[in-house]
């Protein structure tokens, strides 16, 4: 897993040098946007129990219908009602690439 994360970071301008915007900060869940001129990635980390998380994508300027693809699992999430819903397991993270 660490090798995949390191490779993802090396290949991503947004993760290496991009701007930072906090989207969600709760006791057990953190979500933020990293953005470069060519790429947007929403990073979600869950250190709590398995749970459904609602990420306020409207704060990142993402419209309903925007597709997000997890760079680790290849799962797709679609923004609806200004939010993206996903269920990261305890101790897991998601790296959601915004599809344009």
Buried (B, 14 or more C-beta within 10 A) or exposed (E): EEEEBEEBEEEBBBBEEBEEBEBBEEEEBBBBBBBBEEBBBBBBBBEBEEBEBBBBBBBBEBEEEBBBBBBBEEEEBEBEEBBBEBEBEEEBBBBBBBEE
